[in-house]
């Protein structure tokens, strides 16, 4: 269901490159549009200052590759891509009158146990962006973009993030966004609204999911902290409905997720020793991180290791690890997997896969077409109008784009249907995955004939719903999109061609 627009986008860009054969600077921009279709999906991490973007990035990658301390790098847009060896490149503007943009290698250092990038004589104001190449399987199909805080004290720094997500130039921009929230303030709502405005005019990223970051802090590090965070996530989702953009809000304890994914055997052994301490004594020692790491503590783990555990797992992570060991967890890999699951990272990765990964071709095609439109609009020549019209038609008519926009609006607009029908509609348009069985709600082992019957029934049901005379315009449109999704499933199943009489 996604191959046709991808091929059409390639053909349109190729035609545009021929049109600008005598203008190499424009051809270079169009070549970059074409490259976007072949490159990994671009997912940006955005959110307020100290929301935990770098920590979440590290946990998603499973390696400590993004600086998490307070350095100037937190004020620079940083791209993380797959590479054979770790390298960091700064792209910067030299002093006026010395030429165009330049690049410089940036040393990677560790200070006080934290990774940092040494910009040397460069300042964050000079650097346009950092490119980090790192050998990681997690980056093979996804480029992750870490952005400055949206509530930065510097208006220019915050503007860099908005420019990256809603660009005016051809080469930059993300295909999808993970937006981190600690609280839901006016800045967050305004920022998401600005992204939504660009989605509405078909120039912004189609995919946006929210994350209640540092979720373990919501419940002050108690064992039930994630339950409290889930309630907060639900409330945030409700309040964000008016933006019509966030397709899900998930709580994640990023520090715990990163610690679990990089757990060392010595840390597991320390957790085992702590599990032997009487419950009341350990609770008393864990009233605060400082108290837990005190040199004179009688706990059977040395102070340096206790400080390391507090730094890498947080009090919530320590309590959870100790509890799981007391309940019978016997080895480090099992404990790590249990902690990752309880951190919320697995749920976030599932949401990212459903909303972004499974629709990667659609999202990249959308970005490439938007970039193509910008080039053609900025540099009109005879013949460009026809290509521009074709690009606009694809952006408006491609059904996958319509599904993504509808998934966003379903969270912000009341649908005039029973709750069960709304859930079925959301599933049919790919809200829980775009595989046939996920759209139809069938077992993966069901026969093709049974799947055809269900898809045809869905086509008939949602066509009939769409024609109901009492439906409001939005609900009728949503039913039409659902019917088209069911028709697409039938096409994939090589079903019989639909005729008006069969409906």
Phi, psi and omega per residue, in radians:
X1 nan -0.069 -3.088
X2 -2.057 -0.212 -3.016
X3 -1.187 -0.689 -3.054
X4 -1.048 -0.909 3.136
X5 -1.098 -0.557 3.098
X6 -1.093 -0.821 3.135
X7 -1.154 -0.682 3.128
X8 -1.121 -0.700 3.124
X9 -1.103 -0.746 3.096
X10 -1.020 -0.782 -3.103
X11 -1.132 -0.714 3.136
X12 -1.122 -0.743 3.139
X13 -1.148 -0.688 3.097
X14 -1.079 -0.728 3.117
X15 -1.118 -0.694 3.129
X16 -1.143 -0.656 3.131
X17 -1.123 -0.659 3.081
X18 -1.143 -0.635 -3.118
X19 -1.125 -0.592 -3.100
X20 -1.844 0.590 -3.085
X21 -1.010 -0.574 -3.099
X22 -1.568 0.098 -3.130
X23 -2.207 1.518 -3.023
X24 -1.033 -0.565 -3.128
X25 -1.163 -0.591 3.101
X26 -1.344 -0.699 3.090
X27 -1.025 -0.638 3.112
X28 -1.104 -0.708 3.106
X29 -1.125 -0.713 3.131
X30 -1.220 -0.594 3.055
X31 -1.079 -0.671 3.094
X32 -1.139 -0.638 3.065
X33 -1.041 -0.783 -3.136
X34 -1.131 -0.673 -3.133
X35 -1.108 -0.558 -3.133
X36 -1.025 -0.556 -3.138
X37 -1.204 -0.433 -3.091
X38 -1.748 -0.236 -3.090
X39 -1.460 2.868 3.057
X40 -1.064 2.737 3.065
X41 -1.054 2.446 3.112
X42 -1.771 2.041 3.123
X43 -2.042 2.104 3.141
X44 -1.663 2.451 2.985
X45 -1.758 2.127 -3.116
X46 -2.283 2.884 3.138
X47 2.653 3.124 -3.076
X48 -1.289 2.995 3.096
X49 -1.010 2.444 3.078
X50 1.044 0.463 3.112
X51 -1.360 -0.243 3.131
X52 1.730 0.450 -3.093
X53 -1.102 -0.824 -3.094
X54 -1.165 -0.671 3.099
X55 -1.121 -0.739 3.113
X56 -1.133 -0.697 3.097
X57 -1.021 -0.827 3.128
X58 -1.051 -0.692 -3.119
X59 -1.217 -0.632 3.098
X60 -1.160 -0.687 3.137
X61 -1.353 -0.526 -3.103
X62 1.465 0.267 3.095
X63 -2.483 2.708 3.125
X64 -1.528 1.453 -3.062
X65 -2.017 -0.258 -3.123
X66 -1.868 2.269 3.105
X67 -1.028 2.342 -3.136
X68 -2.015 -0.035 3.094
X69 -1.568 3.016 -3.051
X70 -1.431 1.492 3.092
X71 -2.058 3.028 3.116
X72 -1.133 -0.342 -3.128
X73 -1.093 -0.430 3.125
X74 -1.213 -0.150 3.131
X75 -1.765 0.098 -3.060
X76 -2.111 2.376 3.011
X77 -1.133 2.219 -3.055
X78 -2.203 2.183 -3.123
X79 -1.736 2.264 3.103
X80 -1.958 2.026 -3.102
X81 -2.168 2.856 3.060
X82 -1.292 2.421 3.105
X83 -2.680 2.809 -3.093
X84 -1.278 -0.550 3.125
X85 -2.374 2.630 3.120
X86 -1.170 2.074 3.055
X87 -2.462 2.578 3.095
X88 -2.235 2.239 -3.128
X89 -2.141 2.275 3.062
X90 -1.735 2.222 3.023
X91 -1.780 2.167 -2.987
X92 -2.503 2.819 3.068
X93 -1.700 2.080 3.104
X94 -1.240 -3.079 3.127
X95 -1.078 2.638 -3.131
X96 -0.945 2.403 3.086
X97 1.540 0.030 -3.112
X98 -1.864 0.166 3.083
X99 2.001 -3.002 -3.078
X100 -1.446 -2.791 -3.069
X101 -1.179 2.490 -3.130
X102 -2.197 2.953 3.122
X103 -2.217 2.711 3.110
X104 -2.612 2.448 3.051
X105 -1.212 2.454 -3.100
X106 -2.038 2.155 3.109
X107 -1.148 2.514 3.061
X108 -1.796 2.122 -3.056
X109 -2.165 2.868 2.984
X110 -2.140 2.168 3.121
X111 -2.212 2.153 -3.125
X112 0.942 0.647 3.089
X113 1.451 -0.026 -3.110
X114 -1.927 2.483 3.072
X115 -1.288 2.488 3.071
X116 -2.608 2.674 3.066
X117 -1.837 2.197 -3.091
X118 -1.599 1.836 -3.125
X119 -1.305 -0.162 3.100
X120 1.108 -2.192 -3.087
X121 -1.372 -0.180 -3.119
X122 -1.403 2.618 3.024
X123 -1.915 2.811 3.139
X124 -1.059 -0.524 -3.139
X125 -1.197 -0.493 3.134
X126 -1.402 -0.551 -2.987
X127 -1.420 2.179 3.078
X128 -1.286 -0.784 3.123
X129 -2.930 2.837 3.026
X130 -1.922 2.404 3.036
X131 -1.928 2.058 3.130
X132 -1.932 2.125 3.021
X133 -1.859 2.291 -3.033
X134 -2.534 2.385 3.094
X135 -1.264 1.807 -3.095
X136 -2.684 2.253 3.102
X137 -1.124 -0.506 -3.129
X138 -1.169 -0.396 -3.131
X139 -1.675 0.002 -3.093
X140 -1.117 -0.651 -3.089
X141 -2.003 -0.027 -3.116
X142 -2.453 2.173 2.964
X143 -1.616 2.192 -3.113
X144 -1.821 2.313 -3.079
X145 -2.020 2.011 3.101
X146 -1.573 2.229 -3.036
X147 -2.035 2.715 3.075
X148 -1.106 2.772 -3.131
X149 -1.077 2.399 -3.106
X150 -1.280 -0.280 3.121
X151 -1.910 0.531 -3.135
X152 -1.018 2.562 3.079
X153 -1.106 -0.412 3.091
X154 -1.644 2.086 -3.132
X155 -1.098 -0.611 3.128
X156 -1.118 -0.669 -3.136
X157 -1.154 -0.801 3.113
X158 -1.087 -0.621 -3.125
X159 -1.127 -0.492 3.123
X160 -1.073 -0.671 -3.134
X161 -1.181 -0.789 3.130
X162 -1.101 -0.693 3.128
X163 -1.117 -0.645 3.134
X164 -1.180 -0.643 -3.074
X165 -1.478 -0.469 -3.139
X166 -2.292 1.189 -2.970
X167 -1.317 2.721 3.017
X168 -1.762 -0.259 -3.138
X169 -1.714 3.094 -2.947
X170 -1.529 -0.524 -2.922
X171 -1.592 -0.424 -3.039
X172 -1.610 -3.024 3.089
X173 1.863 2.622 3.126
X174 -1.860 2.710 3.078
X175 -1.498 -0.485 -3.089
X176 -2.676 2.849 -3.034
X177 -2.349 2.361 2.906
X178 -1.900 2.005 -3.040
X179 -1.828 2.110 -3.080
X180 -1.633 2.370 -3.121
X181 -2.233 2.333 2.934
X182 -1.768 -0.828 2.932
X183 -2.202 2.884 3.105
X184 -1.868 1.657 -3.089
X185 -1.861 -3.131 -3.082
X186 -1.099 -0.572 3.132
X187 -1.112 -0.759 3.120
X188 -1.083 -0.822 -3.117
X189 -1.097 -0.739 3.131
X190 -1.121 -0.742 -3.110
X191 -1.133 -0.807 3.107
X192 -1.107 -0.605 3.089
X193 -1.119 -0.656 3.099
X194 -1.137 -0.708 3.063
X195 -1.098 -0.737 3.134
X196 -1.057 -0.633 3.101
X197 -1.071 -0.688 -3.137
X198 -1.271 -0.582 3.056
X199 -1.126 -0.697 -3.132
X200 -1.072 -0.615 3.110
X201 -1.680 0.320 3.004
X202 1.174 0.419 -3.132
X203 -2.032 -0.030 -3.111
X204 -1.905 3.050 3.136
X205 -1.176 2.356 -3.083
X206 -1.350 -0.525 -3.039
X207 -1.788 2.169 3.068
X208 -2.453 2.161 2.997
X209 -2.149 2.624 -3.132
X210 -1.806 2.648 3.107
X211 -2.311 2.167 2.927
X212 -1.365 1.725 -3.011
X213 -1.460 2.842 -3.093
X214 0.853 0.786 -2.983
X215 -1.083 -0.502 -3.130
X216 -1.123 -0.409 -3.135
X217 -1.348 -0.311 3.124
X218 -1.034 -0.713 3.126
X219 -1.778 0.464 3.087
X220 0.962 0.574 3.067
X221 1.356 0.155 3.113
X222 -1.252 2.881 -3.135
X223 -1.101 -0.462 3.137
X224 -1.650 0.311 -3.067
X225 -1.036 -0.708 -3.088
X226 -1.208 -0.523 3.049
X227 -1.120 -0.754 3.091
X228 -1.096 -0.693 -3.124
X229 -1.147 -0.618 3.105
X230 -1.113 -0.659 3.096
X231 -1.133 -0.713 3.104
X232 -1.118 -0.738 3.127
X233 -1.054 -0.711 3.127
X234 -1.124 -0.701 3.125
X235 -1.173 -0.746 3.105
X236 -1.056 -0.730 3.141
X237 -1.040 -0.737 3.118
X238 -1.122 -0.739 -3.119
X239 -1.240 -0.480 -3.127
X240 -1.443 -0.074 -3.125
X241 -1.001 -0.561 -3.098
X242 -1.237 -0.277 3.043
X243 -1.364 -0.423 -3.130
X244 1.118 0.493 -3.000
X245 -2.199 -0.979 -3.054
X246 -1.060 2.133 -3.084
X247 -1.550 -0.174 3.078
X248 -2.959 2.702 3.028
X249 -2.298 2.140 -3.014
X250 -2.177 2.334 3.054
X251 -1.456 2.371 -3.141
X252 -2.435 2.276 2.980
X253 -1.631 1.560 -2.999
X254 -1.090 -0.696 -3.125
X255 -1.091 -0.787 3.109
X256 -1.106 -0.739 -3.131
X257 -1.060 -0.768 3.138
X258 -1.167 -0.776 3.121
X259 -1.046 -0.727 -3.128
X260 -1.170 -0.712 -3.100
X261 -1.251 -0.311 -3.140
X262 -2.117 0.470 -3.065
X263 -1.096 2.445 3.113
X264 -1.832 2.697 -3.111
X265 -1.057 -0.654 3.131
X266 -1.089 -0.589 3.118
X267 -1.239 -0.697 3.081
X268 -1.071 -0.747 3.114
X269 -1.064 -0.708 3.113
X270 -1.105 -0.719 3.080
X271 -1.065 -0.687 3.110
X272 -1.062 -0.760 3.116
X273 -1.114 -0.719 3.132
X274 -1.161 -0.536 3.126
X275 -1.162 -0.327 3.131
X276 -1.478 -0.201 -3.135
X277 -1.325 2.396 3.071
X278 -0.918 2.480 -3.024
X279 -0.963 -0.839 -3.092
X280 -1.106 -0.682 3.140
X281 -1.150 -0.733 -3.138
X282 -1.196 -0.701 3.105
X283 -1.050 -0.701 3.124
X284 -1.127 -0.715 -3.130
X285 -1.234 -0.330 -3.071
X286 -1.866 0.493 3.065
X287 -1.149 -0.440 3.064
X288 -2.719 2.823 3.120
X289 -1.133 -0.666 3.117
X290 -1.114 -0.745 3.137
X291 -1.135 -0.679 -3.116
X292 -1.112 -0.598 -3.059
X293 -1.666 0.138 -3.106
X294 -1.059 2.476 -3.123
X295 -1.083 -0.624 -3.049
X296 -1.572 0.224 3.136
X297 -1.199 2.436 3.134
X298 -1.416 0.081 -3.109
X299 -1.094 2.559 -3.049
X300 -1.407 0.610 3.083
X301 -2.409 2.331 -3.066
X302 -1.133 2.737 -3.012
X303 -1.065 -0.646 -3.121
X304 -1.113 -0.767 3.113
X305 -1.157 -0.675 3.120
X306 -1.104 -0.695 3.096
X307 -1.130 -0.653 3.115
X308 -1.141 -0.747 3.121
X309 -1.091 -0.742 3.140
X310 -1.136 -0.662 -3.119
X311 -1.231 -0.664 -3.014
X312 -1.647 -0.430 -3.072
X313 -2.092 -0.370 -3.036
X314 1.279 2.887 -3.108
X315 -1.116 -0.651 3.113
X316 -1.064 -0.783 -3.136
X317 -1.116 -0.686 3.120
X318 -1.126 -0.824 3.137
X319 -1.054 -0.746 -3.114
X320 -1.152 -0.751 -3.132
X321 -1.104 -0.783 -3.137
X322 -1.108 -0.746 -3.140
X323 -1.092 -0.760 -3.134
X324 -1.127 -0.668 3.100
X325 -1.162 -0.705 3.093
X326 -1.098 -0.506 -3.131
X327 -1.491 -0.025 3.015
X328 2.123 0.030 3.102
X329 -1.168 2.220 -2.930
X330 -1.853 -0.337 -3.025
X331 -2.478 2.883 -3.050
X332 -1.118 -0.821 -3.140
X333 -1.040 -0.699 3.136
X334 -1.156 -0.755 3.122
X335 -1.097 -0.759 -3.138
X336 -1.033 -0.786 -3.132
X337 -1.113 -0.717 3.127
X338 -1.115 -0.722 -3.124
X339 -1.199 -0.690 3.098
X340 -1.056 -0.765 3.131
X341 -1.068 -0.756 -3.105
X342 -1.319 -0.248 3.099
X343 -1.334 -0.275 -3.072
X344 1.574 -0.067 -3.100
X345 -1.142 -0.700 -3.140
X346 -1.064 -0.717 3.131
X347 -1.136 -0.731 3.119
X348 -1.107 -0.763 3.138
X349 -1.091 -0.621 3.095
X350 -1.156 -0.752 3.118
X351 -1.103 -0.763 3.131
X352 -1.083 -0.694 3.129
X353 -1.120 -0.772 -3.103
X354 -1.210 -0.815 -3.050
X355 -1.382 -0.575 -3.039
X356 -2.004 -1.004 -2.985
X357 -1.022 -0.811 -3.114
X358 -1.234 -0.299 3.140
X359 -1.967 0.425 -3.054
X360 -0.979 -0.786 -3.124
X361 -1.096 -0.697 3.114
X362 -1.107 -0.806 -3.088
X363 -1.146 -0.729 3.126
X364 -1.180 -0.675 3.103
X365 -1.082 -0.744 3.110
X366 -1.038 -0.820 -3.128
X367 -1.099 -0.732 -3.126
X368 -1.141 -0.701 3.133
X369 -1.178 -0.691 3.091
X370 -1.082 -0.758 3.113
X371 -1.111 -0.707 3.102
X372 -1.052 -0.744 3.112
X373 -1.034 -0.729 -3.120
X374 -1.089 -0.749 -3.133
X375 -1.106 -0.850 -3.076
X376 -1.161 -0.625 -3.140
X377 -1.248 -0.660 -3.110
X378 -1.328 -0.433 -3.062
X379 -2.299 1.201 -3.094
X380 -1.208 2.375 3.029
X381 -2.465 2.851 3.086
X382 -0.982 2.282 -3.134
X383 1.692 -0.317 -3.121
X384 -1.228 -0.517 -3.106
X385 -1.057 -0.692 -3.132
X386 -1.152 -0.739 3.109
X387 -1.140 -0.703 3.125
X388 -1.067 -0.754 3.127
X389 -1.100 -0.681 3.122
X390 -1.154 -0.697 3.107
X391 -1.126 -0.742 3.123
X392 -1.136 -0.652 3.102
X393 -1.098 -0.773 3.117
X394 -1.064 -0.768 -3.136
X395 -1.083 -0.580 -3.106
X396 -1.485 -0.612 -2.951
X397 -1.747 -0.393 -3.085
X398 -1.051 2.165 -2.991
X399 -1.140 -0.620 3.118
X400 -1.039 -0.652 3.092
X401 -1.156 -0.700 3.131
X402 -1.107 -0.690 3.114
X403 -1.080 -0.794 -3.115
X404 -1.108 -0.736 3.124
X405 -1.143 -0.686 3.138
X406 -1.170 -0.691 3.105
X407 -1.008 -0.688 3.089
X408 -1.167 -0.780 -3.084
X409 -1.257 -0.424 3.113
X410 -1.078 -0.416 3.121
X411 -1.456 -0.231 -3.031
X412 -2.078 -0.174 -3.051
X413 -2.225 2.310 -3.140
X414 -1.217 2.332 -3.140
X415 -1.820 2.307 -3.097
X416 -1.422 0.952 -3.130
X417 -2.417 2.741 3.033
X418 -1.059 2.719 -3.070
X419 -1.006 -0.692 -3.137
X420 -1.126 -0.668 3.114
X421 -1.198 -0.647 3.105
X422 -1.102 -0.749 3.117
X423 -1.112 -0.708 3.116
X424 -1.140 -0.718 3.116
X425 -1.078 -0.793 -3.138
X426 -1.061 -0.720 3.122
X427 -1.140 -0.734 -3.067
X428 -1.140 -0.586 -3.115
X429 -1.564 0.174 3.000
X430 1.702 0.310 -3.123
X431 -1.201 -0.327 3.137
X432 -2.104 0.282 -3.125
X433 2.274 2.671 -3.032
X434 -1.860 0.090 3.035
X435 -1.241 2.720 -3.066
X436 -1.005 -0.814 -3.109
X437 -1.121 -0.594 3.133
X438 -1.257 -0.638 3.107
X439 -1.215 -0.685 -3.079
X440 -1.544 -0.240 -3.085
X441 1.250 0.544 -3.117
X442 -1.832 2.911 3.056
X443 -1.298 2.490 -3.134
X444 -1.068 -0.348 -3.131
X445 -1.613 0.008 -3.135
X446 -1.110 2.594 -3.130
X447 -1.190 2.741 3.100
X448 -1.059 -0.667 -3.122
X449 -1.113 -0.722 3.106
X450 -1.129 -0.695 3.125
X451 -1.148 -0.671 3.073
X452 -1.051 -0.776 -3.130
X453 -1.064 -0.741 -3.122
X454 -1.208 -0.682 3.134
X455 -1.140 -0.732 3.126
X456 -1.133 -0.690 3.084
X457 -1.086 -0.666 3.120
X458 -1.166 -0.709 3.094
X459 -1.020 -0.852 -3.120
X460 -1.085 -0.769 -3.097
X461 -1.090 -0.840 -3.012
X462 -1.400 -0.421 2.974
X463 -1.157 -0.747 3.138
X464 -1.125 -0.734 3.101
X465 -1.037 -0.775 -3.073
X466 -1.090 -0.478 -3.102
X467 -1.544 -0.026 -3.083
X468 -1.104 2.214 -3.011
X469 -1.196 -0.328 -3.059
X470 -1.679 -0.012 -3.127
X471 -1.301 2.510 3.021
X472 -1.259 2.913 -3.019
X473 -1.077 -0.761 -3.101
X474 -1.127 -0.769 -3.122
X475 -1.145 -0.703 3.104
X476 -1.090 -0.715 3.124
X477 -1.138 -0.717 3.122
X478 -1.084 -0.700 3.114
X479 -1.147 -0.642 3.101
X480 -1.123 -0.743 3.106
X481 -1.096 -0.724 3.126
X482 -1.099 -0.716 3.110
X483 -1.097 -0.715 3.125
X484 -1.152 -0.628 3.079
X485 -1.095 -0.740 3.107
X486 -1.119 -0.667 3.086
X487 -1.106 -0.676 3.097
X488 -1.096 -0.662 3.082
X489 -1.103 -0.750 3.109
X490 -1.055 -0.714 3.122
X491 -1.082 -0.716 3.118
X492 -1.142 -0.580 -3.136
X493 -1.430 0.058 -3.112
X494 1.014 0.684 -3.134
X495 -1.289 3.024 3.117
X496 -1.141 2.553 -3.139
X497 -1.068 2.428 3.141
X498 -1.373 2.442 3.039
X499 -2.201 2.767 3.134
X500 -0.951 -0.599 -3.096
X501 -1.247 -0.432 -3.106
X502 -1.373 -0.188 -3.136
X503 -1.555 nan nan
